Amino acid sequence: MTTARPYHAEIYNPVYTRYTLLFVYACVTYAIIGFSWGAIMGGIPALRNFVDYAPHGKLILLAHGHINLLGWVEMAIFGAIYYFIPRLVNRPIYSLKLVKIHFWIHNVGLMGMVVLFTLAGSIGGYTPDAHSEQMVNHLMAGVGFFGTLVLLANIIWGYNIFKTGKNGPDYVVAPDNKVEQSRSSSFSTGNLVNS
């Protein structure tokens, strides 16, 4: 029997911890923005009517939906998975650089989408003519560009998580074929039997 291996020290890298927390802070920020936006849209009849009935007004609703889904929901998922996966496999994240790139590309992409959805909905709703239709089309092309950035950020995240966990947990194999895994240097989960 061997002593359980403590968590790999690099799991507690302060820069990695900071970026994991940035995902959580972004989640909270987007949640407050998204919930406030929904309350304002629902609570002000003139705005609610504009969103529901103006030409392209529903694009503002799409901006609200994206800030909630890609903002607070996805950021919460990213932060949680960045926290748990290294601890689950007892290995540091595959690439800290990719974590940083993921954070910034995702946020730039999301904010670009939200701003352009809102502008397209506002411009297309107030002045429904040929010029505003053309402007809405250009803005929606920009939404596509920023949406591609969000997709790229998600691919980077998935790749980084896959590479971190691809070899499975970092176990210590004891001579009697029992396997031990630890959660920290002072806490052990006990023996896991490999059958």
C-alpha positions as CSV (number, residue, x, y, z in Angstrom):
1,M,0.0,0.0,0.0
2,T,1.2,3.5,-0.8
3,T,0.4,6.9,0.5
4,A,-2.3,8.8,-1.5
5,R,-0.8,11.4,-3.8
6,P,-1.7,15.0,-3.0
7,Y,-3.1,17.3,-5.6
8,H,-0.6,18.4,-8.2
9,A,0.7,21.8,-7.1
10,E,0.1,23.5,-10.5
11,I,-3.6,23.0,-10.0
12,Y,-3.3,25.9,-7.5
13,N,-1.5,28.2,-9.9
14,P,-2.5,31.7,-8.9
15,V,-3.0,32.8,-12.5
16,Y,-5.2,29.8,-13.3
17,T,-7.2,30.5,-10.1
18,R,-7.6,34.1,-11.2
19,Y,-8.9,33.2,-14.6
20,T,-11.3,30.6,-13.2
21,L,-12.6,33.3,-10.9
22,L,-12.9,35.7,-13.8
23,F,-15.3,33.3,-15.5
24,V,-17.3,33.3,-12.2
25,Y,-17.2,37.1,-12.0
26,A,-18.3,37.4,-15.6
27,C,-21.1,35.0,-14.9
28,V,-22.4,37.2,-12.0
29,T,-22.0,40.4,-14.1
30,Y,-23.9,39.0,-17.1
31,A,-26.6,37.6,-14.8
32,I,-27.2,41.0,-13.3
33,I,-27.3,42.7,-16.7
34,G,-29.5,40.0,-18.2
35,F,-32.0,39.9,-15.3
36,S,-32.2,43.7,-15.2
37,W,-32.6,43.9,-19.0
38,G,-35.5,41.3,-18.8
39,A,-37.2,43.2,-16.0
40,I,-36.9,46.5,-17.8
41,M,-38.3,45.0,-21.1
42,G,-41.1,43.3,-19.3
43,G,-41.9,46.3,-16.9
44,I,-42.0,49.2,-19.4
45,P,-45.0,48.8,-21.7
46,A,-43.6,51.0,-24.5
47,L,-40.4,49.0,-24.6
48,R,-42.3,45.7,-24.4
49,N,-44.5,46.8,-27.4
50,F,-41.5,47.9,-29.3
51,V,-39.7,44.6,-28.9
52,D,-42.9,42.6,-29.7
53,Y,-44.3,44.6,-32.6
54,A,-41.7,46.9,-34.2
55,P,-39.9,45.6,-37.3
56,H,-36.7,43.9,-36.1
57,G,-37.6,44.7,-32.5
58,K,-37.2,41.0,-31.7
59,L,-33.5,41.4,-32.3
60,I,-33.3,43.2,-29.0
61,L,-34.9,40.1,-27.4
62,L,-32.2,38.0,-29.1
63,A,-29.5,40.3,-27.5
64,H,-31.1,39.7,-24.1
65,G,-31.3,35.9,-24.7
66,H,-27.6,35.7,-25.7
67,I,-26.4,37.7,-22.8
68,N,-28.2,35.3,-20.5
69,L,-27.3,32.0,-22.3
70,L,-23.7,32.8,-23.5
71,G,-23.1,35.2,-20.6
72,W,-24.3,34.0,-17.2
73,V,-25.1,30.4,-18.0
74,E,-22.1,29.5,-20.1
75,M,-19.6,31.4,-18.0
76,A,-20.9,29.5,-14.9
77,I,-20.3,26.2,-16.7
78,F,-16.9,27.3,-17.9
79,G,-15.8,28.4,-14.4
80,A,-17.1,25.2,-12.8
81,I,-15.5,22.9,-15.3
82,Y,-12.2,24.7,-15.1
83,Y,-12.3,24.3,-11.3
84,F,-13.3,20.6,-11.2
85,I,-11.5,18.9,-14.1
86,P,-7.9,19.5,-12.9
87,R,-9.0,18.2,-9.5
88,L,-10.8,15.3,-10.9
89,V,-7.8,14.1,-12.9
90,N,-5.2,15.4,-10.5
91,R,-3.4,17.3,-13.3
92,P,-3.0,21.0,-14.1
93,I,-5.0,22.4,-17.0
94,Y,-3.4,21.4,-20.3
95,S,-2.8,25.1,-21.4
96,L,-3.1,28.2,-19.2
97,K,-2.6,30.3,-22.4
98,L,-5.7,28.7,-23.9
99,V,-7.7,29.5,-20.8
100,K,-6.8,33.2,-21.2
101,I,-7.5,33.2,-24.9
102,H,-10.8,31.5,-24.3
103,F,-11.9,34.0,-21.8
104,W,-11.1,37.1,-23.9
105,I,-12.3,35.7,-27.2
106,H,-15.6,34.6,-25.7
107,N,-16.2,37.9,-24.0
108,V,-15.4,40.0,-27.1
109,G,-17.5,37.8,-29.2
110,L,-20.5,37.9,-26.8
111,M,-20.3,41.7,-26.3
112,G,-20.1,42.2,-30.1
113,M,-23.1,40.1,-30.7
114,V,-25.2,41.8,-28.0
115,V,-24.3,45.3,-29.1
116,L,-25.0,44.6,-32.8
117,F,-28.3,42.7,-32.1
118,T,-29.4,45.7,-30.0
119,L,-28.4,48.2,-32.7
120,A,-30.0,46.2,-35.5
121,G,-33.2,45.9,-33.5
122,S,-33.3,49.6,-32.6
123,I,-32.4,50.9,-36.1
124,G,-34.7,48.4,-37.8
125,G,-37.5,49.2,-35.5
126,Y,-37.5,53.0,-35.6
127,T,-37.0,53.6,-39.3
128,P,-38.4,50.7,-41.3
129,D,-37.2,51.7,-44.8
130,A,-34.9,50.4,-47.5
131,H,-31.8,52.1,-45.9
132,S,-32.5,50.7,-42.4
133,E,-33.0,47.2,-43.9
134,Q,-29.6,47.5,-45.5
135,M,-28.1,48.7,-42.2
136,V,-29.8,45.8,-40.3
137,N,-28.3,43.3,-42.8
138,H,-24.8,44.8,-42.3
139,L,-25.2,44.6,-38.5
140,M,-26.4,41.0,-38.7
141,A,-23.3,40.1,-40.7
142,G,-21.3,41.5,-37.8
143,V,-23.4,39.4,-35.4
144,G,-22.3,36.4,-37.5
145,F,-18.6,37.4,-37.2
146,F,-18.8,37.8,-33.4
147,G,-20.8,34.6,-33.1
148,T,-18.0,32.8,-34.9
149,L,-15.6,34.2,-32.2
150,V,-17.8,32.7,-29.5
151,L,-17.8,29.4,-31.4
152,L,-14.0,29.5,-31.7
153,A,-13.8,30.2,-27.9
154,N,-16.0,27.1,-27.2
155,I,-13.8,24.9,-29.4
156,I,-10.7,26.2,-27.6
157,W,-12.3,25.4,-24.3
158,G,-13.4,21.9,-25.3
159,Y,-9.9,21.1,-26.7
160,N,-8.2,22.3,-23.5
161,I,-10.6,20.3,-21.3
162,F,-10.2,17.2,-23.5
163,K,-6.4,17.4,-23.5
164,T,-6.4,17.9,-19.7
165,G,-8.5,14.8,-19.0
166,K,-7.6,12.5,-21.9
167,N,-5.3,10.2,-19.9
168,G,-7.8,9.8,-17.1
169,P,-7.2,10.4,-13.4
170,D,-3.6,10.4,-12.1
171,Y,-3.8,7.5,-9.7
172,V,-1.2,5.8,-7.6
173,V,-1.2,2.1,-8.1
174,A,-0.3,0.1,-5.0
175,P,1.4,-3.3,-5.4
176,D,-1.7,-5.2,-4.3
177,N,-3.7,-3.7,-7.3
178,K,-5.5,-1.3,-5.0
179,V,-5.8,2.2,-6.3
180,E,-5.6,5.3,-4.2
181,Q,-6.6,8.8,-5.1
182,S,-6.4,11.9,-2.9
183,R,-8.3,15.1,-2.9
184,S,-5.6,17.2,-1.0
185,S,-2.5,16.6,0.9
186,S,-4.5,16.4,4.2
187,F,-7.6,14.6,2.9
188,S,-7.8,11.2,1.4
189,T,-10.9,9.6,-0.2
190,G,-9.7,6.2,0.8
191,N,-9.0,3.2,-1.4
192,L,-10.7,2.6,-4.8
193,V,-10.6,-1.0,-5.8
194,N,-9.8,-1.6,-9.5
195,S,-11.8,-4.7,-10.5
